[in-house]
Amino acid sequence: MPLTGNPEIDCSDAEYIVGSDECGYGAWAGPLVVCAAIVSREWPLASEVTDSKKLNHKRRVALSKKILTGALCNVITVPSKEIDAKGVYPCLLEAHARAIQKVIDRHRALGCKGRELVIVDGNLPILGAISLPKADLLVPAVSAASIVGKVYRDLHMEKLALEYPQYGFESSRGYGTKQHQEALEKYGPCPIHRRSYQPIASLIEAAQDQNPSESPNLDDILAHLGQE
């Protein structure tokens, strides 16, 4: 299988392909995860990997183990609080850039030499990278990143499900399923929910409208000050 399934991308002089992909962008809860993977031109798993969404969980886990034994990968996680503070899109761009740079640095630290061609899934302005829609299907390095990132985040959400069992994170992975929606309406958001996302933002706003904070009484303040 070629290094890239897109004939418009010239990788004739590339010794290595760096692929980067994200997982959890649209989730209501849990981290945004970006994984970057670097593989050689002769990477033997190129014909086995594909878009992680086309694989079942068991196959993803099996492939993830094989990928991690034969390719360098780097995973960046962005917690919900950072997403709420910065916005998910700036966080996505920053995470891609960090994941790519870290995996290249690790690769070079091992003494590996040769040109690296960087390809990112989607349509993102990442400096020094080629942005390619459906790259997780077309480019084995991106497929590898897609698989490892998905497995990493799924396992992380399973652990969070033990801490917050009422939301069903082990099945929804933090996305907006019916069960997740019903749990939010019943229990409200937990610490790993993205408060800048709908419907969490609306739930918080509605709760504030029902329980408005009362302004302090001026006479009470003056009386308190007079006692000091």
PyMOL commands that set and color helices and strands:
alter all, ss='L'
color gray80, all
select helices_A, chain A and resi 52-54+57-70+80-86+88-109+135-138+140-163+165-167+169-172+178-187+200-210+218-227
alter helices_A, ss='H'
color red, helices_A
select strands_A, chain A and resi 16-23+32-40+72-78+116-121+130-132
alter strands_A, ss='S'
color yellow, strands_A
deselect
rebuild
show_as cartoon
